[in-house]
Amino acid sequence: MYITLAVLVIVALYAVMVYNGLVKSRQMTEEAWSGIDVQLKRRADLIPNLIETVKGYAAHEKSTFEEVVELRNRAQAVPAGDVAGRAAAEGLLGQALGRIVALAEAYPELQANENFMELHRSLDTIEGEIQMSRRYYNGAARDLNVKVDSFPSNLVASQFGFSKAGYFEIANDADRAVPTVKF
């Protein structure tokens, strides 16, 4: 009888440890997503200033500016928990931003504009931080997913409703392509 009780206590303690590990992994994933969200918000806030600066030099590129604004609004409208949807929208926005920055090559006076250069440096910095945040999030999601899928933690995960986290990745190969700018 004592042996059975001891085994039950050990199993219960193990289940508590696994549960706490799953909670920790889920919290790390949510915190990592918050980091991505902050960087994406910083980039979204920078876009109107970048467009206004470029507009003065390339007024005939109105459709490009409108596309960037539309994609920015669409990315911000994606529901908070939709990682795949947000990744797709941000991928399209990143391509459109690349076209805006590429416009500077056609306008030397724009390249000389200090405001544009500062915005461009800020955008480069934010893009780097988005990449770091994305790697951190994907690592946290991977760790959670391993715990949710592997035995015996999957038994505890299924009992308490833990689910896998989606990765923040570019799903469409065309979105990975370098944007082409033609004048």
C-alpha positions in Angstrom: 0.0 0.0 0.0 2.8 2.4 0.8 4.5 1.6 -2.5 1.3 2.4 -4.4 0.9 5.7 -2.5 4.5 6.6 -3.1 4.1 5.9 -6.9 1.0 8.1 -7.0 2.7 10.9 -5.2 5.7 10.7 -7.6 3.4 10.7 -10.6 1.4 13.6 -9.3 4.6 15.6 -8.6 5.8 14.8 -12.1 2.5 15.9 -13.6 2.8 19.2 -11.7 6.3 19.8 -12.9 5.3 19.1 -16.5 2.3 21.4 -16.2 4.5 24.2 -14.8 6.9 23.7 -17.7 4.1 23.9 -20.2 2.8 27.1 -18.5 6.3 28.6 -18.6 6.7 27.7 -22.3 3.4 29.2 -23.2 4.2 32.4 -21.3 7.6 32.7 -23.0 5.8 32.3 -26.4 3.3 35.0 -25.5 6.0 37.3 -24.3 8.0 36.7 -27.5 5.0 37.5 -29.6 4.6 40.7 -27.7 8.2 41.6 -28.7 7.4 41.1 -32.4 4.2 43.1 -32.0 6.1 46.0 -30.5 8.6 46.1 -33.3 5.9 45.8 -36.0 4.1 48.7 -34.3 7.3 50.8 -34.4 7.7 50.0 -38.1 4.0 50.9 -38.8 4.4 54.2 -37.0 7.5 55.0 -39.1 5.8 54.4 -42.5 3.7 57.6 -42.7 6.8 59.7 -42.1 8.8 57.8 -44.7 6.0 58.1 -47.3 5.6 61.8 -46.7 9.3 62.4 -47.2 9.5 60.4 -50.4 6.3 61.9 -51.8 7.9 65.3 -52.2 10.5 63.8 -54.5 8.5 61.2 -56.4 4.9 62.5 -56.6 4.2 60.4 -59.7 4.7 57.2 -57.6 1.3 57.7 -56.0 0.1 54.1 -56.6 3.2 52.8 -54.7 2.5 55.0 -51.7 -1.2 54.0 -51.7 -0.2 50.4 -51.8 2.1 50.8 -48.8 -0.6 52.6 -46.8 -3.2 49.9 -47.7 -0.8 47.1 -46.7 0.1 48.8 -43.4 -3.6 49.2 -42.5 -4.3 45.6 -43.5 -1.4 44.3 -41.4 -2.6 46.3 -38.4 -6.1 44.9 -38.8 -5.0 41.3 -38.4 -6.4 39.8 -35.1 -3.8 39.6 -32.3 -3.7 35.8 -32.2 -3.4 35.1 -35.9 0.3 34.6 -36.3 0.1 33.2 -39.8 -2.1 36.0 -41.0 0.1 38.6 -39.5 3.2 37.0 -41.0 1.6 37.0 -44.4 0.5 40.7 -44.1 3.8 41.8 -42.8 5.6 40.0 -45.6 3.7 41.9 -48.2 4.2 45.2 -46.3 8.0 44.5 -46.2 8.1 44.0 -49.9 6.2 47.3 -50.5 8.6 49.1 -48.2 11.5 47.7 -50.1 10.1 49.4 -53.2 9.7 52.7 -51.5 13.3 52.6 -50.3 14.5 51.5 -53.7 12.9 54.7 -55.1 15.7 56.6 -53.5 18.2 55.2 -56.0 16.3 57.0 -58.8 16.3 60.3 -56.9 19.7 61.5 -55.8 18.3 64.6 -54.1 16.2 62.2 -52.0 19.3 60.3 -50.9 20.8 63.6 -49.9 17.8 64.5 -47.7 18.8 64.1 -44.1 15.2 63.4 -42.9 14.9 60.5 -45.5 18.3 59.1 -44.5 17.4 59.2 -40.8 14.1 57.4 -41.5 15.9 54.9 -43.6 18.4 54.2 -40.8 15.5 53.8 -38.4 13.7 51.4 -40.7 16.9 49.3 -41.1 17.3 49.2 -37.3 13.7 48.2 -36.8 13.9 45.5 -39.5 16.9 44.0 -37.7 15.0 44.1 -34.4 12.0 42.4 -36.1 14.2 39.6 -37.3 15.7 39.1 -33.8 12.2 39.2 -32.2 11.0 36.7 -34.8 13.9 34.3 -34.1 13.2 34.5 -30.4 9.5 33.9 -30.9 10.0 31.0 -33.2 12.4 29.5 -30.7 9.9 29.9 -27.9 7.2 28.4 -30.1 9.4 25.5 -31.0 10.1 24.7 -27.3 6.4 24.9 -26.5 5.5 22.7 -29.5 8.1 20.1 -28.5 6.6 19.9 -25.1 3.0 19.7 -26.4 4.0 16.9 -28.9 6.4 14.8 -26.9 5.6 12.0 -24.5 4.7 12.1 -21.6 4.2 15.8 -21.5 1.7 15.5 -24.3 -0.6 13.7 -21.9 -0.6 16.6 -19.5 -0.9 19.1 -22.4 -3.9 17.4 -23.8 -5.6 17.2 -20.4 -5.2 21.0 -19.7 -5.8 22.3 -23.2 -2.3 23.3 -24.2 -1.9 23.7 -27.9 0.9 24.3 -30.4 2.0 27.8 -31.3 2.3 28.8 -34.9 5.6 30.0 -36.3 6.1 33.6 -37.6 7.3 32.8 -41.1 6.9 33.7 -44.7 4.6 31.1 -46.1 4.7 32.1 -49.7 8.0 31.7 -51.7 7.1 34.8 -53.8 7.2 36.9 -50.6 10.8 35.9 -50.1 11.8 37.4 -53.4 13.7 40.6 -53.6 11.3 43.3 -54.9 11.9 44.5 -58.5 11.6 48.2 -59.1 11.2 49.4 -62.7 10.9 53.0 -63.9 
